Amino acid sequence: MGIRQKVKVRGGAAVAVAAVLSLTLAGCGGGDEKPTKEAQKPAPSQPQGSGAQKPSPTGGGSSEPLEVIATSAGPAGIVLTLNSAVRDQGGFLTVSGRIKNGGSDAFVQTAAWKGDEKGASATSVAGATLTDKAGKKRYYVLRDTEGRCLCTIGLTRIAAGETIPFFAQFPAPPAGTTEVDFNLPTFATATIKVSG
């Protein structure tokens, strides 16, 4: 091995050791620092914008019971529980809830949940609607610029006893509207209060 090769090998080893030490020291932050205001903010309960997310089964997290604003029975022991219908400043209304399989067999998501709109994900709740009876208007789940629903996707199979969170975003009805009917195909229509 020539001198140049030895220098390159030793130089590379020195760089590697320096990188490991800097990463180790970076991980040893002082515990006296106060979190920034950004770090103190709670994470939003539901995604906003185009980040339609795959649901994750319940089982961890907060032990606080969620408020229930409505429930609706569906096929094969499936129960839809609605926890909130919240307006935000961007002119949206986000409906959040949970779908529980109370049956003894796994439930395979029905295509009816995606609705009949062209291009909707087959594993979504894009078929959900809101109806403002007083304003005589129906609202459909919003789409991002690429045509994806602003709602939960990835609902393929719900095991017996499993609970899956879901959300769907709609255009917000007028400020005077305080009550709407929520419908997801195969479930009975549920009347819910709008907050915010």
C-alpha angles and dihedrals in degrees: 000000000000126000092256092054092048091051091049092049094046091044091051091048091051091051091049092050091048091051093050092048093049092050091048092051092045089057091054097071120168116262093218097079118108116227116253121249089255091055091049093057113101116242113257112263093227133027118258128207122010098338099110104179137208112245122247124209118253122245106108138049128051121017091203111114114242120236112258115215096172144349131206131189121229137179125310097009095309113148125195115208118190116206104175147001105195131178118216130200093257092070096259132124117210119201114199131184148122136268114212128192103218091171128098095242133059113267119224111210114255120233089232090076091067092055126220099283113127114254097017115145111260090223099050140093090236090129092071117116139188121214123200100201094185092051092038092229135127123211126205130204111279123246130214123233090275094053097255116140119250089233143085115299131182097061101147108134133009114198121223108281093010123133121206124194118226141179138188129191123214136175105273116252117233116298092252092060109097100164133045138170115245118204132182112179114261091026128091114256113265124205111221137184118240117225131195 
